[in-house]
Amino acid sequence: MESRQVPDLTQASNMSSDEASRSPLAGELLDLYVAMTIVIPLAFLLKSLWPS
């Protein structure tokens, strides 16, 4: 009969707390902020060029 190891729950909670302790500009949020700084001004520019 095979025995399987159960994952340690303390390691899982440590991983999530490490991810939560990162700065808000890390990873995907940085991509979102960069996309917003490009898309929003572009939208205002295109709206100003659109005929009324």
CHARMM-style PDB file with segment names, atoms N, HN, CA, C and O in Angstrom:
ATOM      1  N   MET     1       0.843  -1.174   0.000  1.00  0.00      PROA
ATOM      2  CA  MET     1       0.000   0.000   0.000  1.00  0.00      PROA
ATOM      3  C   MET     1       0.892   1.242   0.000  1.00  0.00      PROA
ATOM      4  O   MET     1       1.871   1.316   0.742  1.00  0.00      PROA
ATOM      5  N   GLU     2       0.539   2.213  -0.841  1.00  0.00      PROA
ATOM      6  HN  GLU     2      -0.257   2.153  -1.444  1.00  0.00      PROA
ATOM      7  CA  GLU     2       1.324   3.445  -0.941  1.00  0.00      PROA
ATOM      8  C   GLU     2       0.876   4.447   0.107  1.00  0.00      PROA
ATOM      9  O   GLU     2      -0.294   4.511   0.484  1.00  0.00      PROA
ATOM     10  N   SER     3       1.835   5.218   0.560  1.00  0.00      PROA
ATOM     11  HN  SER     3       2.786   5.166   0.254  1.00  0.00      PROA
ATOM     12  CA  SER     3       1.486   6.297   1.484  1.00  0.00      PROA
ATOM     13  C   SER     3       1.738   7.627   0.792  1.00  0.00      PROA
ATOM     14  O   SER     3       2.741   7.796   0.099  1.00  0.00      PROA
ATOM     15  N   ARG     4       0.845   8.546   0.978  1.00  0.00      PROA
ATOM     16  HN  ARG     4       0.030   8.408   1.541  1.00  0.00      PROA
ATOM     17  CA  ARG     4       0.975   9.872   0.373  1.00  0.00      PROA
ATOM     18  C   ARG     4       1.140  10.901   1.465  1.00  0.00      PROA
ATOM     19  O   ARG     4       0.572  10.787   2.551  1.00  0.00      PROA
ATOM     20  N   GLN     5       1.934  11.913   1.150  1.00  0.00      PROA
ATOM     21  HN  GLN     5       2.395  12.006   0.267  1.00  0.00      PROA
ATOM     22  CA  GLN     5       2.112  12.994   2.110  1.00  0.00      PROA
ATOM     23  C   GLN     5       1.024  14.033   1.922  1.00  0.00      PROA
ATOM     24  O   GLN     5       0.669  14.393   0.799  1.00  0.00      PROA
ATOM     25  N   VAL     6       0.512  14.497   3.021  1.00  0.00      PROA
ATOM     26  HN  VAL     6       0.800  14.205   3.933  1.00  0.00      PROA
ATOM     27  CA  VAL     6      -0.485  15.564   2.998  1.00  0.00      PROA
ATOM     28  C   VAL     6       0.267  16.884   3.011  1.00  0.00      PROA
ATOM     29  O   VAL     6       1.181  17.047   3.820  1.00  0.00      PROA
ATOM     30  N   PRO     7      -0.082  17.844   2.140  1.00  0.00      PROA
ATOM     31  CA  PRO     7       0.629  19.120   2.145  1.00  0.00      PROA
ATOM     32  C   PRO     7       0.465  19.841   3.480  1.00  0.00      PROA
ATOM     33  O   PRO     7      -0.606  19.842   4.087  1.00  0.00      PROA
ATOM     34  N   ASP     8       1.544  20.439   3.904  1.00  0.00      PROA
ATOM     35  HN  ASP     8       2.414  20.438   3.411  1.00  0.00      PROA
ATOM     36  CA  ASP     8       1.553  21.161   5.172  1.00  0.00      PROA
ATOM     37  C   ASP     8       0.790  22.474   5.013  1.00  0.00      PROA
ATOM     38  O   ASP     8       1.130  23.282   4.149  1.00  0.00      PROA
ATOM     39  N   LEU     9      -0.227  22.695   5.827  1.00  0.00      PROA
ATOM     40  HN  LEU     9      -0.503  22.039   6.529  1.00  0.00      PROA
ATOM     41  CA  LEU     9      -1.045  23.897   5.709  1.00  0.00      PROA
ATOM     42  C   LEU     9      -0.291  25.144   6.150  1.00  0.00      PROA
ATOM     43  O   LEU     9      -0.619  26.245   5.708  1.00  0.00      PROA
ATOM     44  N   THR    10       0.710  24.997   7.008  1.00  0.00      PROA
ATOM     45  HN  THR    10       0.977  24.103   7.367  1.00  0.00      PROA
ATOM     46  CA  THR    10       1.462  26.175   7.436  1.00  0.00      PROA
ATOM     47  C   THR    10       2.300  26.723   6.291  1.00  0.00      PROA
ATOM     48  O   THR    10       2.507  27.934   6.205  1.00  0.00      PROA
ATOM     49  N   GLN    11       2.781  25.863   5.418  1.00  0.00      PROA
ATOM     50  HN  GLN    11       2.612  24.880   5.488  1.00  0.00      PROA
ATOM     51  CA  GLN    11       3.528  26.345   4.259  1.00  0.00      PROA
ATOM     52  C   GLN    11       2.611  27.087   3.305  1.00  0.00      PROA
ATOM     53  O   GLN    11       3.015  28.099   2.732  1.00  0.00      PROA
ATOM     54  N   ALA    12       1.402  26.618   3.121  1.00  0.00      PROA
ATOM     55  HN  ALA    12       1.073  25.796   3.587  1.00  0.00      PROA
ATOM     56  CA  ALA    12       0.458  27.293   2.237  1.00  0.00      PROA
ATOM     57  C   ALA    12       0.099  28.671   2.780  1.00  0.00      PROA
ATOM     58  O   ALA    12      -0.007  29.629   2.015  1.00  0.00      PROA
ATOM     59  N   SER    13      -0.088  28.779   4.092  1.00  0.00      PROA
ATOM     60  HN  SER    13      -0.002  28.000   4.713  1.00  0.00      PROA
ATOM     61  CA  SER    13      -0.427  30.085   4.664  1.00  0.00      PROA
ATOM     62  C   SER    13       0.763  31.029   4.603  1.00  0.00      PROA
ATOM     63  O   SER    13       0.584  32.237   4.452  1.00  0.00      PROA
ATOM     64  N   ASN    14       1.975  30.497   4.720  1.00  0.00      PROA
ATOM     65  HN  ASN    14       2.120  29.515   4.844  1.00  0.00      PROA
ATOM     66  CA  ASN    14       3.158  31.343   4.597  1.00  0.00      PROA
ATOM     67  C   ASN    14       3.295  31.867   3.172  1.00  0.00      PROA
ATOM     68  O   ASN    14       3.702  33.011   2.974  1.00  0.00      PROA
ATOM     69  N   MET    15       2.967  31.063   2.197  1.00  0.00      PROA
ATOM     70  HN  MET    15       2.635  30.133   2.358  1.00  0.00      PROA
ATOM     71  CA  MET    15       3.061  31.509   0.812  1.00  0.00      PROA
ATOM     72  C   MET    15       2.070  32.630   0.538  1.00  0.00      PROA
ATOM     73  O   MET    15       2.404  33.600  -0.143  1.00  0.00      PROA
ATOM     74  N   SER    16       0.870  32.510   1.055  1.00  0.00      PROA
ATOM     75  HN  SER    16       0.599  31.722   1.609  1.00  0.00      PROA
ATOM     76  CA  SER    16      -0.114  33.553   0.804  1.00  0.00      PROA
ATOM     77  C   SER    16       0.246  34.839   1.542  1.00  0.00      PROA
ATOM     78  O   SER    16      -0.009  35.928   1.027  1.00  0.00      PROA
ATOM     79  N   SER    17       0.822  34.740   2.716  1.00  0.00      PROA
ATOM     80  HN  SER    17       1.028  33.855   3.134  1.00  0.00      PROA
ATOM     81  CA  SER    17       1.209  35.952   3.437  1.00  0.00      PROA
ATOM     82  C   SER    17       2.414  36.615   2.764  1.00  0.00      PROA
ATOM     83  O   SER    17       2.549  37.837   2.809  1.00  0.00      PROA
ATOM     84  N   ASP    18       3.288  35.821   2.142  1.00  0.00      PROA
ATOM     85  HN  ASP    18       3.178  34.828   2.106  1.00  0.00      PROA
ATOM     86  CA  ASP    18       4.408  36.403   1.401  1.00  0.00      PROA
ATOM     87  C   ASP    18       3.895  37.175   0.188  1.00  0.00      PROA
ATOM     88  O   ASP    18       4.389  38.259  -0.121  1.00  0.00      PROA
ATOM     89  N   GLU    19       2.908  36.612  -0.492  1.00  0.00      PROA
ATOM     90  HN  GLU    19       2.507  35.731  -0.242  1.00  0.00      PROA
ATOM     91  CA  GLU    19       2.350  37.307  -1.644  1.00  0.00      PROA
ATOM     92  C   GLU    19       1.617  38.570  -1.210  1.00  0.00      PROA
ATOM     93  O   GLU    19       1.641  39.573  -1.924  1.00  0.00      PROA
ATOM     94  N   ALA    20       0.973  38.535  -0.062  1.00  0.00      PROA
ATOM     95  HN  ALA    20       0.954  37.721   0.518  1.00  0.00      PROA
ATOM     96  CA  ALA    20       0.244  39.703   0.418  1.00  0.00      PROA
ATOM     97  C   ALA    20       1.194  40.797   0.878  1.00  0.00      PROA
ATOM     98  O   ALA    20       0.829  41.972   0.872  1.00  0.00      PROA
ATOM     99  N   SER    21       2.402  40.430   1.274  1.00  0.00      PROA
ATOM    100  HN  SER    21       2.698  39.475   1.279  1.00  0.00      PROA
ATOM    101  CA  SER    21       3.338  41.432   1.778  1.00  0.00      PROA
ATOM    102  C   SER    21       4.085  42.152   0.662  1.00  0.00      PROA
ATOM    103  O   SER    21       4.802  43.118   0.921  1.00  0.00      PROA
ATOM    104  N   ARG    22       3.921  41.689  -0.584  1.00  0.00      PROA
ATOM    105  HN  ARG    22       3.338  40.904  -0.795  1.00  0.00      PROA
ATOM    106  CA  ARG    22       4.569  42.374  -1.703  1.00  0.00      PROA
ATOM    107  C   ARG    22       3.931  43.737  -1.908  1.00  0.00      PROA
ATOM    108  O   ARG    22       2.795  43.975  -1.497  1.00  0.00      PROA
ATOM    109  N   SER    23       4.674  44.627  -2.547  1.00  0.00      PROA
ATOM    110  HN  SER    23       5.597  44.434  -2.880  1.00  0.00      PROA
ATOM    111  CA  SER    23       4.138  45.961  -2.800  1.00  0.00      PROA
ATOM    112  C   SER    23       2.997  45.885  -3.810  1.00  0.00      PROA
ATOM    113  O   SER    23       2.949  44.957  -4.617  1.00  0.00      PROA
ATOM    114  N   PRO    24       2.071  46.856  -3.774  1.00  0.00      PROA
ATOM    115  CA  PRO    24       0.952  46.802  -4.704  1.00  0.00      PROA
ATOM    116  C   PRO    24       1.359  47.014  -6.160  1.00  0.00      PROA
ATOM    117  O   PRO    24       0.561  46.749  -7.060  1.00  0.00      PROA
ATOM    118  N   LEU    25       2.575  47.482  -6.411  1.00  0.00      PROA
ATOM    119  HN  LEU    25       3.223  47.697  -5.680  1.00  0.00      PROA
ATOM    120  CA  LEU    25       3.029  47.693  -7.783  1.00  0.00      PROA
ATOM    121  C   LEU    25       3.727  46.474  -8.361  1.00  0.00      PROA
ATOM    122  O   LEU    25       4.334  46.555  -9.429  1.00  0.00      PROA
ATOM    123  N   ALA    26       3.648  45.343  -7.667  1.00  0.00      PROA
ATOM    124  HN  ALA    26       3.155  45.277  -6.799  1.00  0.00      PROA
ATOM    125  CA  ALA    26       4.333  44.141  -8.133  1.00  0.00      PROA
ATOM    126  C   ALA    26       3.440  43.330  -9.049  1.00  0.00      PROA
ATOM    127  O   ALA    26       2.228  43.259  -8.847  1.00  0.00      PROA
ATOM    128  N   GLY    27       4.035  42.726 -10.043  1.00  0.00      PROA
ATOM    129  HN  GLY    27       5.020  42.783 -10.207  1.00  0.00      PROA
ATOM    130  CA  GLY    27       3.339  41.752 -10.878  1.00  0.00      PROA
ATOM    131  C   GLY    27       2.268  42.319 -11.772  1.00  0.00      PROA
ATOM    132  O   GLY    27       2.488  43.295 -12.490  1.00  0.00      PROA
ATOM    133  N   GLU    28       1.098  41.696 -11.724  1.00  0.00      PROA
ATOM    134  HN  GLU    28       0.919  40.903 -11.141  1.00  0.00      PROA
ATOM    135  CA  GLU    28       0.024  42.034 -12.647  1.00  0.00      PROA
ATOM    136  C   GLU    28      -0.532  43.425 -12.408  1.00  0.00      PROA
ATOM    137  O   GLU    28      -0.998  44.070 -13.348  1.00  0.00      PROA
ATOM    138  N   LEU    29      -0.494  43.902 -11.170  1.00  0.00      PROA
ATOM    139  HN  LEU    29      -0.115  43.378 -10.406  1.00  0.00      PROA
ATOM    140  CA  LEU    29      -1.015  45.240 -10.905  1.00  0.00      PROA
ATOM    141  C   LEU    29      -0.187  46.301 -11.611  1.00  0.00      PROA
ATOM    142  O   LEU    29      -0.733  47.309 -12.059  1.00  0.00      PROA
ATOM    143  N   LEU    30       1.098  46.096 -11.718  1.00  0.00      PROA
ATOM    144  HN  LEU    30       1.541  45.276 -11.355  1.00  0.00      PROA
ATOM    145  CA  LEU    30       1.939  47.049 -12.441  1.00  0.00      PROA
ATOM    146  C   LEU    30       1.531  47.095 -13.912  1.00  0.00      PROA
ATOM    147  O   LEU    30       1.475  48.169 -14.511  1.00  0.00      PROA
ATOM    148  N   ASP    31       1.246  45.932 -14.490  1.00  0.00      PROA
ATOM    149  HN  ASP    31       1.292  45.059 -14.003  1.00  0.00      PROA
ATOM    150  CA  ASP    31       0.777  45.898 -15.879  1.00  0.00      PROA
ATOM    151  C   ASP    31      -0.534  46.653 -16.029  1.00  0.00      PROA
ATOM    152  O   ASP    31      -0.740  47.367 -17.010  1.00  0.00      PROA
ATOM    153  N   LEU    32      -1.414  46.493 -15.057  1.00  0.00      PROA
ATOM    154  HN  LEU    32      -1.246  45.913 -14.260  1.00  0.00      PROA
ATOM    155  CA  LEU    32      -2.702  47.183 -15.114  1.00  0.00      PROA
ATOM    156  C   LEU    32      -2.523  48.694 -15.034  1.00  0.00      PROA
ATOM    157  O   LEU    32      -3.167  49.435 -15.777  1.00  0.00      PROA
ATOM    158  N   TYR    33      -1.654  49.155 -14.139  1.00  0.00      PROA
ATOM    159  HN  TYR    33      -1.131  48.553 -13.535  1.00  0.00      PROA
ATOM    160  CA  TYR    33      -1.414  50.596 -14.001  1.00  0.00      PROA
ATOM    161  C   TYR    33      -0.807  51.175 -15.273  1.00  0.00      PROA
ATOM    162  O   TYR    33      -1.181  52.271 -15.691  1.00  0.00      PROA
ATOM    163  N   VAL    34       0.112  50.464 -15.885  1.00  0.00      PROA
ATOM    164  HN  VAL    34       0.416  49.574 -15.545  1.00  0.00      PROA
ATOM    165  CA  VAL    34       0.728  50.940 -17.127  1.00  0.00      PROA
ATOM    166  C   VAL    34      -0.313  51.001 -18.240  1.00  0.00      PROA
ATOM    167  O   VAL    34      -0.346  51.963 -19.006  1.00  0.00      PROA
ATOM    168  N   ALA    35      -1.158  49.986 -18.331  1.00  0.00      PROA
ATOM    169  HN  ALA    35      -1.131  49.204 -17.709  1.00  0.00      PROA
ATOM    170  CA  ALA    35      -2.200  49.978 -19.357  1.00  0.00      PROA
ATOM    171  C   ALA    35      -3.178  51.131 -19.140  1.00  0.00      PROA
ATOM    172  O   ALA    35      -3.627  51.749 -20.106  1.00  0.00      PROA
ATOM    173  N   MET    36      -3.509  51.423 -17.899  1.00  0.00      PROA
ATOM    174  HN  MET    36      -3.145  50.922 -17.114  1.00  0.00      PROA
ATOM    175  CA  MET    36      -4.426  52.531 -17.613  1.00  0.00      PROA
ATOM    176  C   MET    36      -3.818  53.871 -17.991  1.00  0.00      PROA
ATOM    177  O   MET    36      -4.519  54.742 -18.507  1.00  0.00      PROA
ATOM    178  N   THR    37      -2.528  54.052 -17.745  1.00  0.00      PROA
ATOM    179  HN  THR    37      -1.959  53.345 -17.326  1.00  0.00      PROA
ATOM    180  CA  THR    37      -1.900  55.330 -18.079  1.00  0.00      PROA
ATOM    181  C   THR    37      -1.778  55.528 -19.584  1.00  0.00      PROA
ATOM    182  O   THR    37      -1.603  56.657 -20.044  1.00  0.00      PROA
ATOM    183  N   ILE    38      -1.867  54.454 -20.354  1.00  0.00      PROA
ATOM    184  HN  ILE    38      -2.009  53.537 -19.980  1.00  0.00      PROA
ATOM    185  CA  ILE    38      -1.825  54.573 -21.812  1.00  0.00      PROA
ATOM    186  C   ILE    38      -3.236  54.696 -22.383  1.00  0.00      PROA
ATOM    187  O   ILE    38      -3.485  55.552 -23.232  1.00  0.00      PROA
ATOM    188  N   VAL    39      -4.149  53.860 -21.931  1.00  0.00      PROA
ATOM    189  HN  VAL    39      -3.947  53.165 -21.242  1.00  0.00      PROA
ATOM    190  CA  VAL    39      -5.471  53.770 -22.549  1.00  0.00      PROA
ATOM    191  C   VAL    39      -6.351  54.965 -22.202  1.00  0.00      PROA
ATOM    192  O   VAL    39      -7.066  55.462 -23.072  1.00  0.00      PROA
ATOM    193  N   ILE    40      -6.323  55.435 -20.978  1.00  0.00      PROA
ATOM    194  HN  ILE    40      -5.743  55.031 -20.271  1.00  0.00      PROA
ATOM    195  CA  ILE    40      -7.220  56.525 -20.581  1.00  0.00      PROA
ATOM    196  C   ILE    40      -6.895  57.822 -21.327  1.00  0.00      PROA
ATOM    197  O   ILE    40      -7.815  58.429 -21.873  1.00  0.00      PROA
ATOM    198  N   PRO    41      -5.637  58.281 -21.381  1.00  0.00      PROA
ATOM    199  CA  PRO    41      -5.368  59.485 -22.176  1.00  0.00      PROA
ATOM    200  C   PRO    41      -5.677  59.297 -23.661  1.00  0.00      PROA
ATOM    201  O   PRO    41      -6.131  60.231 -24.324  1.00  0.00      PROA
ATOM    202  N   LEU    42      -5.435  58.100 -24.183  1.00  0.00      PROA
ATOM    203  HN  LEU    42      -5.067  57.342 -23.644  1.00  0.00      PROA
ATOM    204  CA  LEU    42      -5.757  57.827 -25.579  1.00  0.00      PROA
ATOM    205  C   LEU    42      -7.260  57.928 -25.824  1.00  0.00      PROA
ATOM    206  O   LEU    42      -7.686  58.434 -26.862  1.00  0.00      PROA
ATOM    207  N   ALA    43      -8.059  57.452 -24.880  1.00  0.00      PROA
ATOM    208  HN  ALA    43      -7.713  57.041 -24.036  1.00  0.00      PROA
ATOM    209  CA  ALA    43      -9.510  57.550 -25.014  1.00  0.00      PROA
ATOM    210  C   ALA    43      -9.958  59.002 -25.007  1.00  0.00      PROA
ATOM    211  O   ALA    43     -10.823  59.384 -25.796  1.00  0.00      PROA
ATOM    212  N   PHE    44      -9.380  59.823 -24.125  1.00  0.00      PROA
ATOM    213  HN  PHE    44      -8.677  59.513 -23.484  1.00  0.00      PROA
ATOM    214  CA  PHE    44      -9.742  61.251 -24.113  1.00  0.00      PROA
ATOM    215  C   PHE    44      -9.314  61.943 -25.410  1.00  0.00      PROA
ATOM    216  O   PHE    44     -10.035  62.803 -25.916  1.00  0.00      PROA
ATOM    217  N   LEU    45      -8.166  61.581 -25.943  1.00  0.00      PROA
ATOM    218  HN  LEU    45      -7.581  60.882 -25.532  1.00  0.00      PROA
ATOM    219  CA  LEU    45      -7.708  62.171 -27.202  1.00  0.00      PROA
ATOM    220  C   LEU    45      -8.652  61.795 -28.342  1.00  0.00      PROA
ATOM    221  O   LEU    45      -9.041  62.660 -29.127  1.00  0.00      PROA
ATOM    222  N   LEU    46      -9.020  60.537 -28.442  1.00  0.00      PROA
ATOM    223  HN  LEU    46      -8.704  59.834 -27.804  1.00  0.00      PROA
ATOM    224  CA  LEU    46      -9.925  60.109 -29.498  1.00  0.00      PROA
ATOM    225  C   LEU    46     -11.302  60.733 -29.336  1.00  0.00      PROA
ATOM    226  O   LEU    46     -11.954  61.064 -30.326  1.00  0.00      PROA
ATOM    227  N   LYS    47     -11.749  60.896 -28.090  1.00  0.00      PROA
ATOM    228  HN  LYS    47     -11.219  60.628 -27.286  1.00  0.00      PROA
ATOM    229  CA  LYS    47     -13.048  61.520 -27.869  1.00  0.00      PROA
ATOM    230  C   LYS    47     -13.022  62.990 -28.284  1.00  0.00      PROA
ATOM    231  O   LYS    47     -14.007  63.504 -28.813  1.00  0.00      PROA
ATOM    232  N   SER    48     -11.905  63.663 -28.048  1.00  0.00      PROA
ATOM    233  HN  SER    48     -11.104  63.245 -27.619  1.00  0.00      PROA
ATOM    234  CA  SER    48     -11.829  65.071 -28.430  1.00  0.00      PROA
ATOM    235  C   SER    48     -11.766  65.239 -29.951  1.00  0.00      PROA
ATOM    236  O   SER    48     -12.167  66.282 -30.467  1.00  0.00      PROA
ATOM    237  N   LEU    49     -11.276  64.244 -30.667  1.00  0.00      PROA
ATOM    238  HN  LEU    49     -10.950  63.397 -30.247  1.00  0.00      PROA
ATOM    239  CA  LEU    49     -11.205  64.320 -32.123  1.00  0.00      PROA
ATOM    240  C   LEU    49     -12.511  63.913 -32.802  1.00  0.00      PROA
ATOM    241  O   LEU    49     -12.710  64.199 -33.982  1.00  0.00      PROA
ATOM    242  N   TRP    50     -13.413  63.239 -32.055  1.00  0.00      PROA
ATOM    243  HN  TRP    50     -13.251  63.006 -31.096  1.00  0.00      PROA
ATOM    244  CA  TRP    50     -14.663  62.754 -32.621  1.00  0.00      PROA
ATOM    245  C   TRP    50     -15.606  63.944 -32.894  1.00  0.00      PROA
ATOM    246  O   TRP    50     -15.770  64.814 -32.039  1.00  0.00      PROA
ATOM    247  N   PRO    51     -16.211  63.975 -34.066  1.00  0.00      PROA
ATOM    248  CA  PRO    51     -17.126  65.099 -34.350  1.00  0.00      PROA
ATOM    249  C   PRO    51     -18.371  65.054 -33.461  1.00  0.00      PROA
ATOM    250  O   PRO    51     -18.891  63.981 -33.154  1.00  0.00      PROA
ATOM    251  N   SER    52     -18.831  66.220 -33.061  1.00  0.00      PROA
ATOM    252  HN  SER    52     -18.409  67.091 -33.311  1.00  0.00      PROA
ATOM    253  CA  SER    52     -19.978  66.266 -32.143  1.00  0.00      PROA
ATOM    254  C   SER    52     -21.264  65.971 -32.830  1.00  0.00      PROA
ATOM    255  OT1 SER    52     -22.318  65.971 -32.194  1.00  0.00      PROA
TER     256      SER     52
END
